[in-house]
Amino acid sequence: MNRRLNTQLLTLLTIVLFLLTLSSSIVKSVPPVHQETLIVDITGNGDFTSIKEAISNAGANAIIEIKEGTYKENNFEINKKLTIIGDGQTSTIIDCEGNNGFIFNSPYVNIENLKLINTGEYAISVEFDSIWCNITRCTIEIPMHKTGIKIKASSTVVSDCNVIGTTSTGIGVEIRKTSNVINNCNIHGLNIGVLAFVDAYNNEIISCNIFDNTNGVEIRINSRDNIVTTCNIYANELGVYFWQNANYNSVYLNNFWRNDVAASDKSNNTWDDGSFGNYWDQYTGLDVNNDGIGDTPYVISENNEDRYPLTDMLLPEEITAPSNVKHISSSSNNIASFTWDPSVYNKGVEGYYVKIDNNPETFIGDTTSWTSTDAISNGVHTFYVKAKGNDDALSSYASITFLIDTTFIDNDNDGWSDEEEQIYGTDPNNPENYPLDTDNDRIPDSVDTDDDNDGYNDDMETSYATSTTDSNIYPTDTDGDGIPDEDSPDGKYTGDVDDDGDYLKDTIENRLGSNPLDKSDTKKIYIIGEPYFLVDTSQNGVYNILYDVNDDTITAVEKYNGNYLIDKDGDNSWDYIYIVADNSLEEYKTKITTPLLTIQTILIILILVIISVIILYYFRDKIRNYKPFRKTKKTVRKPSHEKPLRIIASDRETIDMTSQTKNLLESIQQDVTAYMKKLNQIEDQISTTIKTEDKESLKTLQGKIDKSKKVDNIKETKIDNISHKKEDAKTKEYLSENVEEKVDELLSKLDKKK
């Protein structure tokens, strides 16, 4: 194989290696995103002193660490993936000063080890489509009529939190979406501990202590397939309450005790798992075979019963913290008294440790009440209590914040000051006589516009003929926006024009065919800043039209790979694709529906196949057509000296002639591009045949050409060595005549020079 062939092969191999390297770089995984950490320290020893400022300056996926202290900030809007971590849920305190706390407007937001106090309408709100968020080890103190955590998105996890109502009003955790988990939380002192409503389904309430609430767990308004399990539900007026078409929920392996009413079910639900039910302290049945399961069901309502009630309380393997901590003495009394409910432990509880603020803790033995031995100064304080097991295991602290104000005079210690009782006309010296306050909001019913704190004022409830003192009886309001679905019977109040709160009027939904009481069958989206609605007119869980609210027109929608193709302008071609996972919209023409890795793999294979075919084809012709060069038997006469012949490089005129020959060949290449390599081969043959020091060499070459008259054969031999095709006969003749003419001219000039 000659040098030219080696060069070509080396070039091909280089190209192949380059393409393989390029393909390797294409499929290389993306390097991990850098995760920055920002420090917030109110003392100035961090990156920021303000939480808001840190959130504003943090990049996506950043970690914000908040050092201990009290931060008076609020309305933290989080629009990117962040993790916010405090030093502890008792030492890192956020005082919201009557305003809202955290608003999650992004998936994958995590907060932990924080305490939120003095919050507004809510402490934390997980907004729509903010999926996969976590709230961990946080303490939330809920003021009057407010909500601790509002969950409007799916797949939120609330774990190891203390959600505390300070006035026995409000809601601890409110769930309005699917697949959320409330795990290992203490929820107490509220009107409703956990509320799941308006099509909330597949949610789980696990291993929680839910106590000292009006309703411990309330599930209603078409909420289904929720689970309540391994919880301690006690000291509530009503433990678990199902109503307003809340079906197919499951309650099992829970402890119910000391509730006024353990459970109420006005729907159709399951109260055991098929083998085990719940422990009910009010169960009076027998267990003859001592298998721990009652011989008769525990009846909850006409159509609902626990078929396998447990006769013994389920005790945890880990010691629980004391619960239902209360400050029972008057705020005016600086010798404070407290009570709590006992901890639960399968190895038994030896006693309790107590302390106030950061003072040393004291072991007080197995009792569930304590009175301070020293006077406590005026101001806000925190009482802590934790349990000790018989094996010296310790629980976490339970706590309550309380106020000491010796200027507050309350002679009968009923919680109402003497001055307040005089204003509201009750006896300041009689602890049994104090202002009636149904909802415990410190506003007596005589002046309260909403006595039962159900969100519907007394005047409205009177118009709708519902109870003004029972928070569980109020006008039907599907979307919970405070506007009843229908007009009041007396015509005083106008009903809601959008019952399910999906931003599409009931009249339009009725016309399109969607359900005006089901929020899930419409989805509001924006296309170039204009509002549109994806609508499920078949009510089967799949959007099938796009409704333009401005033009009152509909166009086609089609579900594709879990997303939706959208024909915005009605021209029967897709314009956009709606991505369900992140609630985003992309132009359809830019959407790559085949996975990138698959495209890259196919492209690489295709390139390698093409290269392989080219190489095989190339070498097939080379092997078939390659003819090694053989010198003619009539060789050039050997000179008298033994040194190798030198090419005539010193003769300027000869070099010029050679250059002219090259120009000729290049001119021929312009006419017949396919024969460029052939002409180069002829030029090489002529150059290597002509020797420098002997004129006879040139004459011998001329004689060779004249005698044989077979320049055409020489040309054909050279062309065959590098050609991949058959030459046209006329082109061969043209090449031969022109090359001969130029060679003759070259030899003639050399003769003249000599």
C-alpha positions in Angstrom: 0.0 0.0 0.0 1.5 3.3 -1.0 2.0 6.5 1.1 -1.1 8.2 -0.3 -3.3 5.2 0.7 -1.8 5.2 4.2 -2.5 8.9 4.5 -6.2 8.5 3.5 -6.6 5.6 5.9 -5.1 7.6 8.8 -7.5 10.5 8.0 -10.5 8.2 8.1 -9.5 6.7 11.4 -8.9 10.2 12.8 -12.4 11.2 11.8 -13.9 8.1 13.3 -12.1 8.7 16.6 -13.2 12.3 16.6 -16.9 11.3 16.1 -16.7 8.8 18.9 -15.2 11.4 21.2 -17.9 13.9 20.2 -20.7 11.3 20.8 -19.2 10.5 24.2 -19.4 14.2 25.2 -23.0 14.4 24.0 -24.3 11.8 26.3 -22.2 12.8 29.3 -24.3 13.4 32.4 -24.9 17.0 33.5 -22.6 17.9 36.4 -24.4 18.4 39.8 -25.8 21.9 40.4 -23.8 23.8 43.0 -25.8 24.2 46.2 -24.8 27.4 48.0 -25.3 27.9 51.8 -26.3 31.3 53.2 -26.3 32.2 56.9 -28.8 34.5 58.5 -27.8 35.8 61.9 -29.7 38.7 63.6 -26.5 39.6 65.4 -24.7 40.4 62.2 -22.3 37.4 62.2 -23.7 35.8 59.0 -24.3 36.7 55.3 -27.5 38.5 56.1 -29.5 39.7 59.1 -32.8 39.5 57.3 -34.5 36.2 56.2 -36.3 38.0 53.4 -33.1 39.4 52.1 -31.5 36.0 52.1 -34.4 34.4 50.2 -34.3 37.2 47.7 -30.5 36.7 47.1 -30.4 32.9 47.2 -30.1 30.9 44.0 -32.3 28.0 43.2 -31.5 24.9 45.3 -29.7 27.0 48.0 -29.7 26.3 51.7 -30.5 29.1 54.1 -29.4 28.6 57.7 -31.1 30.8 60.3 -29.3 31.2 63.6 -31.1 31.5 66.9 -33.0 34.7 67.8 -36.3 36.3 67.3 -36.9 37.7 63.7 -39.8 40.1 63.3 -40.5 39.4 59.6 -43.4 38.0 57.6 -44.8 37.3 54.1 -41.9 35.2 52.9 -42.8 34.4 49.3 -40.7 31.5 48.0 -40.6 31.1 44.2 -37.7 28.7 43.9 -36.3 25.5 45.3 -35.0 26.3 48.8 -34.2 24.7 52.0 -34.5 26.9 55.1 -33.2 25.5 58.4 -33.4 27.1 61.8 -31.2 26.3 64.9 -34.2 24.8 66.7 -38.0 25.1 67.0 -37.7 26.8 70.4 -34.6 29.0 69.7 -35.2 30.3 66.1 -38.4 32.3 66.4 -40.2 34.2 63.6 -42.7 36.8 65.0 -45.0 37.5 62.1 -46.6 40.4 63.9 -50.1 39.5 62.8 -49.2 38.8 59.2 -48.9 35.7 57.1 -45.7 33.6 57.4 -44.3 31.5 54.5 -46.0 31.2 51.1 -44.6 28.4 48.9 -45.0 29.1 45.2 -42.4 26.5 44.0 -42.0 22.8 44.2 -39.4 21.3 46.5 -39.4 23.9 49.2 -38.2 22.6 52.6 -38.4 24.4 56.0 -37.4 22.9 59.4 -36.5 23.8 63.0 -38.5 27.0 63.2 -41.1 28.5 65.5 -43.7 30.8 64.1 -45.8 33.0 66.4 -48.3 35.9 66.0 -49.3 34.8 62.5 -52.0 36.2 60.3 -54.6 34.2 58.3 -52.1 31.4 58.1 -48.5 30.6 59.2 -47.6 28.5 56.1 -49.4 28.2 52.8 -48.4 25.6 50.2 -49.9 27.1 47.1 -51.3 25.2 44.0 -48.7 23.1 42.1 -46.0 23.6 44.8 -45.5 19.8 45.0 -43.0 17.8 47.0 -42.6 20.4 49.8 -41.6 19.5 53.4 -42.3 21.1 56.7 -40.3 19.4 59.5 -39.8 20.0 63.2 -41.6 23.3 63.3 -43.7 24.8 66.1 -46.6 27.0 65.0 -48.7 28.9 67.5 -52.1 29.8 65.9 -53.9 32.9 67.1 -57.6 33.3 67.2 -59.6 32.1 64.1 -56.5 31.5 62.0 -54.9 28.5 60.3 -51.5 26.9 60.9 -50.7 25.1 57.6 -52.8 25.4 54.4 -51.9 22.7 51.9 -53.3 23.5 48.4 -50.8 21.3 46.5 -50.1 17.6 46.4 -47.3 15.5 48.0 -46.6 17.8 50.9 -45.1 16.1 54.0 -45.6 17.7 57.5 -43.6 15.8 60.1 -42.6 16.1 63.7 -44.3 19.5 64.1 -46.2 21.0 67.0 -49.3 22.9 65.8 -50.9 24.7 68.8 -54.0 26.8 69.0 -53.8 29.5 71.7 -57.5 30.2 71.9 -59.2 26.8 71.0 -60.2 28.3 67.6 -58.9 28.0 64.1 -57.6 25.1 62.1 -54.3 23.2 62.7 -53.7 21.7 59.2 -56.0 22.2 56.3 -55.7 19.9 53.3 -57.3 20.6 49.9 -55.3 18.4 47.6 -54.1 14.8 47.2 -51.3 12.5 48.5 -50.2 14.6 51.4 -48.8 13.2 54.7 -49.2 14.5 58.2 -46.8 12.4 60.3 -45.8 12.3 64.0 -47.2 15.7 64.8 -48.8 17.1 68.0 -52.0 19.1 67.0 -54.1 20.6 69.8 -56.0 23.5 71.2 -58.0 24.2 68.0 -61.5 24.2 66.6 -60.4 21.6 64.1 -57.1 19.7 64.4 -56.8 18.4 60.8 -59.4 19.3 58.1 -59.5 17.6 54.7 -62.2 18.9 52.4 -63.3 19.7 48.8 -62.1 16.6 46.9 -59.1 16.0 49.2 -58.1 12.3 48.6 -55.3 9.8 49.2 -54.0 11.8 52.2 -52.5 10.1 55.3 -52.6 11.2 58.9 -50.1 8.9 60.7 -48.8 8.6 64.3 -50.1 12.0 65.4 -51.3 13.1 68.8 -54.5 15.0 68.2 -56.1 16.3 71.3 -57.9 19.1 73.1 -59.7 20.2 70.0 -63.4 20.7 69.2 -63.0 18.2 66.3 -59.8 16.2 66.2 -60.0 15.1 62.5 -62.8 16.4 60.2 -63.1 15.1 56.6 -65.9 16.3 54.3 -67.2 17.6 50.9 -66.4 14.7 48.5 -63.1 13.8 50.2 -62.2 10.1 49.8 -59.6 7.4 50.2 -57.9 9.2 53.1 -56.2 7.2 55.9 -56.0 7.9 59.7 -53.8 5.4 61.4 -51.6 4.8 64.5 -52.7 8.1 66.1 -53.6 9.0 69.6 -57.0 10.9 69.4 -58.1 12.0 72.8 -59.6 14.8 74.9 -61.5 16.2 72.0 -65.2 17.0 71.9 -65.4 14.9 68.8 -62.5 12.6 67.7 -63.1 11.9 64.0 -65.9 13.3 62.0 -67.0 12.3 58.4 -69.8 14.1 56.7 -70.9 15.8 53.5 -70.3 12.9 51.2 -66.9 11.9 52.5 -66.7 8.2 51.6 -64.2 5.4 51.3 -61.9 6.7 54.0 -60.1 4.3 56.4 -59.5 4.6 60.2 -57.6 1.8 62.0 -55.0 1.1 64.7 -55.7 4.3 66.5 -56.3 5.0 70.2 -59.5 6.8 71.1 -60.0 7.8 74.7 -61.4 10.6 76.8 -63.3 12.1 73.9 -66.8 13.4 74.5 -67.8 11.6 71.3 -65.1 9.3 69.9 -66.4 9.3 66.2 -69.2 10.4 64.0 -69.7 9.1 60.5 -72.5 10.4 58.3 -71.0 8.8 55.1 -69.7 5.4 54.3 -66.2 4.6 55.5 -64.1 1.7 56.9 -63.0 1.6 60.6 -60.6 -1.4 60.5 -58.1 -2.9 58.1 -59.8 -6.3 57.8 -57.9 -7.7 60.8 -57.5 -5.0 63.4 -59.6 -2.0 64.3 -59.1 0.7 66.9 -58.9 1.0 70.7 -62.0 2.6 72.1 -62.2 3.5 75.8 -66.0 3.5 75.5 -66.1 -0.1 74.2 -68.1 -2.4 76.5 -67.9 -5.7 74.6 -66.1 -8.8 75.7 -63.0 -10.6 74.6 -63.7 -14.2 75.6 -60.7 -15.8 73.9 -58.3 -13.1 75.0 -56.9 -12.4 71.6 -57.0 -8.6 72.1 -60.0 -8.2 69.7 -63.5 -7.6 70.9 -66.1 -10.3 70.2 -68.7 -7.8 69.0 -68.2 -4.7 66.7 -68.0 -1.2 68.0 -70.9 0.7 66.5 -70.2 4.2 65.2 -73.3 4.9 63.2 -76.1 3.1 61.5 -74.0 2.0 58.5 -70.5 2.2 60.1 -68.8 0.0 62.6 -65.4 -1.2 63.8 -65.6 -5.0 63.2 -62.4 -5.8 65.1 -62.2 -3.3 68.1 -59.0 -3.6 70.2 -59.4 -4.2 73.9 -56.0 -2.9 74.8 -54.5 0.5 74.0 -51.7 0.4 71.4 -48.6 1.6 73.2 -45.7 3.0 71.2 -42.2 1.6 71.3 -40.8 5.2 71.7 -41.9 7.4 74.6 -44.2 10.1 73.6 -44.0 13.7 74.8 -46.6 14.9 77.3 -49.6 16.4 75.6 -52.4 18.9 76.2 -50.2 21.2 78.3 -52.3 23.9 80.0 -51.6 27.0 82.1 -54.5 26.8 84.6 -53.9 29.7 86.8 -54.8 33.3 86.1 -52.4 35.5 84.2 -52.6 37.9 87.2 -51.2 35.2 89.5 -47.4 35.1 89.4 -47.3 31.7 91.0 -48.2 29.7 87.9 -49.8 26.3 87.7 -49.9 23.8 84.8 -51.4 20.4 83.9 -50.8 18.0 81.0 -51.8 14.6 79.7 -49.5 11.7 80.4 -46.9 10.3 78.0 -47.4 6.9 76.6 -44.7 4.2 76.5 -44.8 0.4 76.3 -42.1 0.2 79.1 -43.9 2.5 81.4 -43.4 6.2 82.5 -41.4 6.9 85.7 -42.1 10.6 85.9 -41.6 14.1 84.4 -39.0 16.9 84.2 -40.3 20.5 84.2 -38.7 24.0 83.7 -39.7 27.6 82.9 -37.8 29.4 80.2 -34.1 28.5 80.3 -33.9 27.7 84.0 -32.7 24.3 85.2 -35.1 21.4 84.9 -36.6 19.7 88.0 -37.7 16.0 88.2 -41.2 16.0 89.9 -42.1 12.3 89.7 -45.1 10.6 88.2 -47.6 13.4 88.3 -49.4 15.4 85.6 -49.6 18.8 87.3 -47.2 21.3 88.8 -47.1 24.7 90.5 -44.1 26.9 90.5 -42.4 27.4 93.8 -41.1 30.9 93.0 -42.9 34.0 91.8 -42.6 34.6 88.1 -42.0 38.1 86.7 -44.4 39.9 84.5 -44.1 39.1 80.8 -44.3 36.2 78.3 -42.7 32.9 79.5 -42.5 29.3 78.3 -43.2 26.2 80.4 -41.5 22.9 79.3 -42.3 19.4 80.4 -40.8 16.0 79.2 -41.3 12.4 80.3 -38.8 9.9 81.6 -39.4 6.1 81.0 -38.7 3.3 83.3 -35.7 2.5 81.3 -34.4 6.1 81.5 -35.6 6.9 78.0 -36.6 10.6 77.6 -39.3 12.1 75.4 -39.0 15.4 73.7 -40.3 18.5 75.4 -43.9 19.7 75.3 -44.3 23.4 76.0 -46.8 26.2 76.3 -46.2 30.0 76.2 -48.1 31.9 78.9 -48.4 35.5 80.2 -47.9 36.8 83.7 -49.5 40.3 84.2 -50.1 41.2 87.8 -51.9 44.3 86.7 -54.6 42.0 85.4 -57.1 41.6 88.2 -59.2 38.5 88.2 -60.5 37.8 91.7 -62.6 34.7 90.8 -59.8 33.3 88.6 -62.2 32.5 85.7 -59.9 33.9 83.0 -61.9 37.1 82.6 -60.7 40.2 84.3 -62.9 42.0 86.8 -63.0 45.0 84.5 -64.2 42.8 81.5 -66.8 41.1 83.7 -68.2 44.5 84.8 -68.3 45.6 81.1 -70.2 42.5 80.0 -72.4 42.3 83.1 -71.2 39.2 84.9 -70.0 38.7 88.5 -66.3 39.2 88.9 -66.4 37.3 92.2 -68.2 34.2 90.9 -66.0 31.7 88.9 -69.2 30.1 87.5 -70.5 33.4 86.1 -68.6 34.9 83.2 -69.4 36.2 79.7 -70.7 33.5 77.3 -68.2 33.0 74.5 -69.2 30.0 72.3 -66.0 30.1 70.1 -63.6 31.1 72.9 -62.3 34.0 70.9 -62.4 36.4 73.9 -65.3 38.2 72.3 -68.5 37.4 74.1 -71.5 36.2 72.1 -73.3 39.4 73.0 -71.0 41.4 70.8 -69.5 38.7 68.5 -70.8 38.8 64.9 -69.8 35.1 64.4 -70.5 33.2 67.7 -69.4 29.8 66.5 -66.5 31.0 64.4 -67.4 28.9 61.4 -66.7 31.8 59.0 -70.3 32.7 58.3 -71.6 35.6 60.3 -74.7 35.2 62.5 -76.8 37.4 60.3 -76.0 35.2 57.3 -76.7 32.0 59.2 -80.0 33.4 60.3 -80.9 34.1 56.7 -79.9 30.5 55.7 -81.6 29.0 58.8 -78.3 27.4 60.1 -77.0 27.4 63.6 -75.2 30.5 64.9 -73.6 28.5 67.8 -72.6 25.2 66.1 -69.5 25.5 63.9 -70.4 22.3 62.1 -73.7 23.6 60.8 -73.5 26.4 58.2 -74.7 27.2 54.7 -73.5 24.8 51.9 -70.4 26.4 50.4 -68.5 24.0 48.1 -65.4 26.0 47.6 -65.2 27.4 51.2 -64.9 31.0 50.1 -67.5 32.3 52.6 -70.2 32.7 49.9 -72.9 30.0 50.0 -73.6 28.2 46.8 -77.3 29.2 46.7 -79.2 32.4 47.4 -80.6 32.7 50.9 -84.3 31.7 51.3 -85.2 35.2 52.4 -83.4 36.8 49.4 -81.0 38.8 51.6 -77.9 37.1 50.3 -76.9 36.2 46.8 -75.3 32.8 46.1 -71.9 32.1 44.7 -71.6 32.3 40.9 -68.6 30.0 41.0 -69.5 27.2 43.5 -66.3 25.2 43.1 -63.9 28.2 43.0 -62.2 27.2 39.7 -62.6 30.7 38.3 -65.1 29.5 35.7 -68.7 30.5 36.3 -71.3 27.8 37.0 -73.4 28.9 34.0 -70.4 28.4 31.7 -69.6 25.0 33.2 -73.2 23.9 32.8 -73.1 24.9 29.1 -69.7 23.2 28.4 -70.6 20.0 30.3 -68.2 20.2 33.2 -69.3 19.9 36.9 -69.8 23.3 38.6 -69.2 21.5 41.9 -65.9 19.9 41.0 -62.9 22.1 40.9 -60.6 19.3 39.4 -62.4 19.3 36.0 -61.0 22.7 34.9 -57.5 24.1 34.9 -56.7 27.8 34.3 -53.7 28.4 32.2 -52.1 31.4 30.5 -51.1 31.6 26.8 -49.1 34.7 25.9 -50.5 36.4 29.0 -54.2 35.7 28.2 -56.3 33.3 30.4 -57.7 30.1 29.0 -59.2 27.0 30.6 -58.5 23.3 30.0 -61.9 21.7 30.6 -63.0 18.1 31.2 -66.4 18.1 29.6 -66.7 14.3 29.8 -66.1 14.3 33.6 -63.7 11.4 33.3 -60.6 13.0 34.6 -59.1 14.0 31.2 -59.2 17.5 29.7 -60.6 17.5 26.2 -61.3 21.1 25.2 -59.6 24.5 25.5 -62.0 27.3 26.4 -61.2 31.0 25.6 -63.1 33.0 28.2 -62.6 36.2 26.3 -64.0 35.1 22.9 -66.2 32.4 24.4 -64.8 29.8 21.9 -63.5 26.3 22.3 -60.7 24.4 20.4 -59.2 20.9 20.5 -57.1 19.4 23.3 -55.6 15.9 23.3 -53.9 14.0 26.1 -50.4 12.9 25.0 -47.9 11.0 27.2 -49.5 12.4 30.4 -49.5 16.0 29.0 -51.9 17.9 26.8 -51.5 19.0 23.2 -53.4 22.3 22.5 -54.8 23.7 19.3 -55.1 27.4 20.3 -56.3 28.9 17.0 -58.5 26.1 15.8 -56.6 25.3 12.6 -56.4 21.6 13.4 -52.7 21.7 14.2 -51.1 21.6 17.6 -49.7 24.9 18.8 -48.7 24.2 22.4 -48.1 21.4 24.8 -49.1 21.7 28.4 -46.7 20.0 30.9 -48.7 18.7 33.8 -45.7 18.1 36.1 -44.6 21.7 36.4 -47.7 23.5 35.1 -45.8 25.0 32.2 -46.6 25.6 28.5 -44.2 25.1 25.6 -44.6 25.7 21.8 -45.3 22.3 20.3 -42.8 22.7 17.5 -40.0 22.9 20.0 -41.1 20.0 22.0 -38.9 16.9 21.6 -41.1 14.0 22.2 -38.4 11.4 21.8 -35.9 11.1 24.7 -32.7 13.0 23.9 -30.5 10.0 24.8 -32.4 7.9 22.3 -31.9 10.5 19.5 -28.2 10.7 20.3 -27.8 6.9 20.4 -29.6 6.5 17.0 -27.4 9.3 15.5 -24.2 7.8 16.7 -25.2 4.3 15.4 -26.2 5.9 12.0 -22.8 7.7 11.7 -20.8 4.6 12.5 -22.8 2.5 10.0 -22.2 5.1 7.3 -18.5 5.3 8.0 -18.3 1.5 8.0 -20.0 1.3 4.6 -17.7 4.0 3.2 -14.6 2.2 4.5 -15.7 -1.2 3.2 -16.7 0.3 -0.2 -13.4 2.2 -0.4 -11.2 -0.8 0.3 -13.2 -3.1 -1.9 -12.3 -0.9 -4.9 -8.7 -0.5 -3.7 -8.1 -4.2 -3.5 -9.8 -4.8 -6.8 -8.1 -2.0 -8.8 -4.8 -1.7 -7.1 -1.8 -2.6 -9.4 1.6 -2.2 -8.0 3.9 0.0 -10.2 6.5 -1.9 -12.1 9.4 -0.3 -13.9 9.7 -1.1 -17.6 12.4 -3.6 -18.5 14.1 -1.0 -20.6 15.5 1.0 -17.8 17.3 4.3 -17.9 21.0 3.9 -18.4 22.9 3.8 -15.2 25.3 6.7 -14.8 29.0 6.0 -14.1 28.9 7.2 -10.5 27.3 5.3 -7.7 25.4 8.1 -6.0 21.6 8.1 -6.3 20.2 10.3 -9.0 18.9 13.7 -7.9 15.8 15.3 -9.1 16.5 18.4 -11.1 15.7 20.8 -8.4 18.4 23.3 -9.0 17.3 24.1 -12.5 14.9 27.0 -12.2 13.6 26.6 -15.8 12.9 22.9 -15.2 11.0 23.8 -12.0 9.0 26.4 -14.0 8.1 23.7 -16.5 7.1 21.4 -13.8 4.9 24.1 -12.4 3.3 24.7 -15.8 2.6 21.0 -15.9 0.8 21.3 -12.6 -1.2 24.2 -13.9 -2.2 22.1 -16.8 -3.4 19.4 -14.5 -5.3 21.8 -12.4 -7.0 23.2 -15.5 -8.0 19.7 -16.5 -9.4 19.2 -12.9 -11.7 22.2 -13.4 -13.2 20.5 -16.4 -13.2 17.0 -15.2 -13.1 17.0 -11.4 -13.4 13.3 -11.1 -9.9 12.8 -12.6 -7.9 15.2 -10.4 -6.2 12.3 -8.5 -5.4 10.6 -11.8 -3.6 13.6 -13.2 -1.6 14.0 -10.0 -0.5 10.4 -10.4 0.7 11.1 -14.0 2.5 14.2 -12.8 4.3 12.1 -10.1 5.3 9.5 -12.7 6.8 12.1 -15.0 8.6 13.8 -12.2 10.2 10.7 -10.8 11.2 9.4 -14.3 13.0 12.5 -15.4 16.6 12.6 -13.9 18.7 15.7 -13.5 22.2 15.2 -14.7 21.7 13.4 -18.0 20.1 14.8 -21.1 20.0 11.3 -22.5 17.6 10.4 -19.7 15.1 12.9 -21.2 15.8 11.6 -24.7 15.3 8.0 -23.5 12.0 9.0 -22.0 11.0 10.7 -25.3 12.1 7.6 -27.2 10.0 5.5 -24.9 6.9 7.6 -25.5 7.6 7.8 -29.3 8.3 4.1 -29.7 5.4 2.7 -27.7 2.9 5.3 -28.6 1.0 4.0 -25.7 0.5 7.0 -23.5 -3.1 6.2 -23.4 -2.2 2.8 -21.8 0.0 4.5 -19.2 -2.7 6.9 -18.3 -5.3 4.1 -18.0 -2.9 2.2 -15.7 -2.4 5.2 -13.4 -6.1 6.1 -13.4 -7.1 2.5 -12.5 -4.8 2.7 -9.5 -6.8 5.5 -7.8 -10.3 5.4 -9.5 -13.6 4.2 -8.1 -15.4 4.4 -11.5 -15.1 3.4 -15.2 -13.7 6.3 -17.3 -15.5 7.6 -20.3 -13.6 6.7 -23.6 -13.6 10.2 -25.0 -12.3 11.7 -21.8 -9.4 9.2 -21.9 -8.5 10.3 -25.4 -8.6 13.9 -24.4 -6.3 13.4 -21.4 -3.8 11.4 -23.5 -3.5 13.9 -26.3 -3.1 16.9 -24.0 -0.5 15.2 -21.7 1.6 14.1 -24.7 1.5 17.6 -26.2 2.7 19.1 -22.9 5.4 16.5 -22.4 6.7 17.1 -26.0 6.8 20.8 -25.3 8.7 20.2 -22.1 11.3 18.0 -23.8 11.7 20.5 -26.6 12.5 23.3 -24.2 15.0 21.2 -22.4 16.8 20.4 -25.7 17.1 24.0 -26.5 18.5 24.8 -23.1 21.2 22.2 -23.6 
